């Protein structure tokens, strides 16, 4: 039983090890780092990235005294000879689900911070940012452990599951596609799904495209510099440790087609951001959130 979340951890096998916290910060420093990240994401953002496609035209109705002139429907007014105004659906604050990949490949790192360490920090920043905008935040792990907490507005609860996720098992498989396929259809209303993963699950893209048909779907793809192909290193056949999938690789590169994956997801209506762990993270993340917030009211 996890003493922080009250959720049982899966039993450790004989050959399984629990790694120490995935970043060098102590608990207090970690908490401050997450709060600074949330503040940076919120600073200067007038429109929330956690709004749904809310400003949608509903109908036109006859003008009533007190209605704003800017709401006038001039086409209907001209056609009927009577004053009409437009009515819009109010902006909606959506529950936010943060799907964090806890699989083994996320902890492998050639940079100071691993993909998993960044995923946990970014998830914390996004969760606190969503709470500041009135959107409840929940978490679902998509690795070997079973952690699912329904969206809530409790900051204490967010910090509890963040601290619980700082420790990492080194043998967890990837379950992104399976858990996404289970979660998305079961949600009662439209939600925002934020996936933080390296997308090593071969079925992940198909599951994300399906989820995007019902929910606002965002993918933050974390990659390690060692996953980039190395020119002139030849070809060799390798096997993905988590899924057992075999593929032909060039150099030390991953089987992932980064550009192809990004294009496929964006065409399916999935907002996609790729972050490399040895490069700038905060600036592109903030720009991504800002741009998404600016278009949050646009009907897809």
Wavefront OBJ file of the C-alpha trace (Angstrom):
o trace
v 0.000 0.000 0.000
v 1.369 3.392 -0.991
v 1.438 5.500 2.212
v 0.804 8.729 0.283
v -1.982 7.853 -2.161
v -3.487 4.887 -0.325
v -3.334 2.867 -3.543
v -1.661 -0.560 -3.518
v 1.508 -0.896 -5.558
v 1.963 -4.036 -7.675
v 4.114 -6.626 -5.883
v 7.817 -6.545 -6.580
v 9.183 -9.594 -8.332
v 12.407 -11.191 -7.258
v 14.386 -9.392 -9.953
v 12.556 -6.079 -9.748
v 14.150 -2.994 -8.264
v 12.694 0.350 -7.245
v 14.903 3.208 -8.311
v 15.512 6.201 -6.023
v 13.767 9.493 -6.916
v 14.182 10.241 -10.605
v 15.653 13.731 -10.103
v 18.312 15.119 -7.751
v 15.961 17.490 -5.897
v 14.746 16.820 -2.393
v 10.996 16.890 -1.678
v 10.817 20.605 -0.910
v 12.938 21.618 -3.912
v 10.875 19.364 -6.162
v 7.656 20.951 -4.971
v 9.028 24.449 -5.591
v 10.230 23.444 -9.074
v 6.775 22.180 -10.006
v 5.100 25.333 -8.679
v 7.529 27.548 -10.631
v 6.749 25.558 -13.755
v 3.014 26.052 -13.208
v 3.504 29.791 -12.625
v 5.520 30.055 -15.833
v 2.807 28.284 -17.820
v 0.147 30.622 -16.394
v 2.111 33.893 -16.726
v 0.729 36.125 -19.440
v -1.848 33.599 -20.598
v -5.197 35.382 -20.910
v -6.967 32.360 -22.378
v -6.805 28.964 -20.804
v -5.498 25.917 -22.687
v -7.928 23.923 -20.546
v -11.009 25.422 -22.206
v -12.865 23.183 -24.579
v -14.212 24.150 -27.980
v -16.701 26.319 -26.167
v -17.452 29.526 -28.116
v -19.800 27.841 -30.576
v -22.742 29.527 -32.287
v -26.052 28.132 -30.985
v -28.853 30.229 -32.480
v -30.139 33.703 -33.265
v -33.009 35.182 -31.283
v -34.922 38.477 -31.314
v -33.141 41.439 -29.790
v -34.065 42.345 -26.216
v -33.300 45.641 -24.462
v -29.888 45.416 -22.825
v -28.360 43.007 -25.347
v -24.875 44.159 -26.479
v -24.664 45.656 -29.952
v -21.621 43.496 -30.769
v -23.873 40.422 -30.479
v -26.128 41.597 -33.318
v -26.726 39.095 -36.127
v -26.700 41.577 -38.983
v -27.486 39.051 -41.712
v -30.656 37.777 -40.024
v -31.584 41.350 -39.090
v -31.244 42.490 -42.707
v -33.171 39.472 -44.024
v -36.113 39.724 -41.605
v -36.246 43.436 -40.980
v -36.224 42.802 -37.235
v -33.300 43.012 -34.820
v -31.695 39.666 -33.932
v -28.688 38.766 -31.792
v -26.436 35.721 -31.818
v -26.251 33.332 -28.884
v -23.130 31.316 -28.160
v -22.437 28.366 -25.939
v -20.512 29.412 -22.850
v -16.850 28.347 -22.573
v -16.447 25.013 -20.818
v -13.818 24.053 -18.293
v -12.972 20.436 -18.918
v -11.609 17.838 -16.532
v -7.947 17.132 -17.304
v -6.556 13.593 -17.294
v -2.752 13.328 -17.188
v -1.595 9.991 -18.597
v 1.984 9.432 -17.443
v 4.104 6.713 -19.047
v 5.925 4.852 -16.252
v 7.453 2.182 -18.497
v 11.113 1.190 -18.301
v 12.262 3.095 -21.396
v 11.201 6.387 -19.814
v 13.882 6.045 -17.110
v 16.782 5.336 -19.471
v 18.745 8.538 -19.900
v 21.900 9.990 -21.421
v 21.026 13.475 -20.107
v 20.986 14.878 -16.551
v 17.219 14.345 -16.316
v 15.464 11.324 -17.814
v 12.316 11.371 -19.910
v 10.424 10.105 -16.889
v 11.760 12.828 -14.586
v 10.642 15.497 -17.046
v 7.263 13.791 -17.525
v 6.571 13.916 -13.785
v 7.617 17.575 -13.502
v 5.604 18.633 -16.545
v 2.569 16.693 -15.343
v 2.771 18.512 -12.020
v 3.065 21.902 -13.687
v 0.110 21.224 -15.990
v -1.991 19.876 -13.132
v -1.438 22.931 -10.930
v -1.967 25.231 -13.913
v -5.296 23.560 -14.664
v -6.393 23.945 -11.036
v -5.557 27.659 -11.192
v -7.960 27.920 -14.139
v -10.736 25.983 -12.385
v -10.292 22.680 -14.225
v -10.014 19.527 -12.083
v -6.966 17.349 -12.731
v -6.569 13.588 -12.403
v -3.825 11.089 -13.195
v -3.555 7.679 -14.814
v -0.292 5.759 -15.119
v 0.224 3.864 -18.372
v 2.977 1.487 -17.359
v 3.092 -1.524 -15.046
v 1.742 0.130 -11.900
v -1.925 0.811 -11.349
v -2.465 4.413 -10.269
v -5.698 6.115 -11.202
v -7.075 9.145 -9.386
v -10.203 10.865 -10.659
v -9.939 14.584 -11.503
v -10.312 16.880 -8.498
v -9.564 20.471 -7.507
v -7.314 19.502 -4.590
v -3.768 20.843 -4.796
v -2.744 18.595 -1.917
v -3.847 15.550 -3.849
v -1.832 16.622 -6.884
v 1.311 16.980 -4.775
v 0.648 13.585 -3.169
v 0.558 11.664 -6.426
v 3.502 13.657 -7.763
v 5.681 12.625 -4.825
v 4.447 9.047 -5.158
v 5.499 8.971 -8.831
v 9.031 10.223 -8.222
v 10.147 6.651 -7.552
v 10.287 4.389 -10.582
v 10.352 0.662 -11.280
v 12.925 -0.403 -13.861
v 10.972 -3.320 -15.340
v 7.569 -1.822 -16.129
v 6.082 -2.529 -19.576
v 4.205 0.039 -21.632
v 0.402 -0.087 -21.492
v -0.409 3.245 -23.134
v -2.618 1.989 -25.954
v -4.525 -0.482 -23.763
v -5.259 1.943 -20.939
v -6.118 4.754 -23.316
v -8.566 2.448 -25.105
v -10.133 1.579 -21.744
v -10.280 5.141 -20.391
v -11.495 7.244 -23.306
v -14.830 5.474 -24.005
v -15.629 5.173 -20.272
v -15.540 8.925 -19.562
v -19.009 10.399 -19.164
v -18.312 13.746 -20.834
v -15.725 15.400 -23.016
v -12.354 15.640 -21.243
v -8.839 16.767 -21.967
v -6.353 13.886 -22.198
v -2.701 14.898 -21.816
v -0.299 12.045 -22.617
v 3.329 12.285 -21.468
v 5.214 9.422 -23.088
v 8.047 8.436 -25.399
v 5.447 6.591 -27.550
v 7.379 3.327 -27.590
v 4.069 1.468 -27.613
v 3.612 0.413 -31.280
v -0.179 0.790 -31.007
v -0.078 4.204 -29.295
v -0.723 6.347 -32.377
v -3.815 4.376 -33.379
v -5.206 4.616 -29.824
v -4.532 8.369 -29.694
v -6.293 8.957 -33.004
v -9.337 7.095 -31.715
v -9.355 9.005 -28.410
v -9.183 12.334 -30.266
v -12.566 11.621 -31.855
v -14.271 12.111 -28.468
v -11.847 14.120 -26.346
v -9.390 16.992 -26.524
v -6.116 15.079 -26.847
v -2.598 16.401 -26.289
v 0.646 14.442 -26.614
v 3.921 15.619 -25.112
v 6.460 13.193 -26.530
v 9.675 12.961 -24.515
v 12.793 11.776 -26.335
v 16.364 11.180 -25.238
v 19.274 12.439 -27.387
v 20.532 8.849 -27.669
v 17.357 7.951 -29.567
v 18.336 10.091 -32.544
v 19.769 8.084 -35.479
v 23.536 8.158 -35.969
v 24.655 8.532 -39.570
v 27.052 5.968 -40.981
v 26.472 3.380 -38.250
v 24.772 0.865 -40.547
v 21.633 -1.198 -40.046
v 20.886 -3.881 -37.511
v 17.891 -5.775 -36.197
v 16.901 -5.086 -32.612
v 14.034 -5.888 -30.247
v 12.057 -3.359 -28.208
v 12.544 -4.311 -24.554
v 9.041 -3.335 -23.415
v 6.860 -4.705 -26.214
v 9.085 -7.441 -27.675
v 8.593 -5.929 -31.120
v 11.447 -6.456 -33.594
v 12.449 -3.769 -36.064
v 15.310 -2.680 -38.306
v 17.274 0.245 -36.918
v 19.907 2.587 -38.330
v 22.689 3.528 -35.918
v 21.619 3.894 -32.286
v 18.290 5.350 -33.301
v 14.832 4.447 -32.145
v 12.290 2.743 -34.350
v 10.170 5.880 -33.981
v 9.593 8.091 -37.001
v 9.414 11.396 -35.158
v 8.271 13.567 -38.076
v 5.833 10.958 -39.347
v 4.310 10.467 -35.908
v 3.869 14.204 -35.376
v 2.217 14.650 -38.763
v -0.132 11.701 -38.284
v -1.263 12.911 -34.870
v -1.831 16.500 -35.962
v -3.891 15.373 -38.955
v -6.048 13.395 -36.526
v -6.656 16.504 -34.392
v -4.129 15.633 -31.683
v -1.971 18.525 -30.430
v 1.616 17.249 -30.404
v 4.833 18.574 -28.879
v 8.172 16.756 -28.938
v 10.725 17.627 -26.261
v 14.332 16.387 -26.214
v 15.672 15.993 -22.692
v 19.067 17.613 -23.329
v 17.537 20.685 -24.960
v 15.278 23.542 -23.845
v 12.079 22.272 -22.291
v 10.369 25.153 -20.491
v 10.368 27.647 -23.385
v 8.858 25.326 -26.037
v 6.386 23.937 -23.497
v 5.238 27.428 -22.513
v 4.913 28.450 -26.168
v 2.937 25.285 -26.905
v 0.524 25.914 -24.025
v 0.206 29.590 -24.937
v -0.589 28.858 -28.583
v -3.076 26.201 -27.629
v -4.719 28.542 -25.163
v -5.065 31.196 -27.848
v -6.954 28.768 -30.092
v -8.889 26.925 -27.399
v -12.148 28.547 -28.425
v -11.761 27.653 -32.084
v -14.136 24.962 -33.226
v -12.203 22.041 -34.669
l 1 2 3 4 5 6 7 8 9 10 11 12 13 14 15 16 17 18 19 20 21 22 23 24 25 26 27 28 29 30 31 32 33 34 35 36 37 38 39 40 41 42 43 44 45 46 47 48 49 50 51 52 53 54 55 56 57 58 59 60 61 62 63 64 65 66 67 68 69 70 71 72 73 74 75 76 77 78 79 80 81 82 83 84 85 86 87 88 89 90 91 92 93 94 95 96 97 98 99 100 101 102 103 104 105 106 107 108 109 110 111 112 113 114 115 116 117 118 119 120 121 122 123 124 125 126 127 128 129 130 131 132 133 134 135 136 137 138 139 140 141 142 143 144 145 146 147 148 149 150 151 152 153 154 155 156 157 158 159 160 161 162 163 164 165 166 167 168 169 170 171 172 173 174 175 176 177 178 179 180 181 182 183 184 185 186 187 188 189 190 191 192 193 194 195 196 197 198 199 200 201 202 203 204 205 206 207 208 209 210 211 212 213 214 215 216 217 218 219 220 221 222 223 224 225 226 227 228 229 230 231 232 233 234 235 236 237 238 239 240 241 242 243 244 245 246 247 248 249 250 251 252 253 254 255 256 257 258 259 260 261 262 263 264 265 266 267 268 269 270 271 272 273 274 275 276 277 278 279 280 281 282 283 284 285 286 287 288 289 290 291 292 293 294 295 296 297 298 299 300
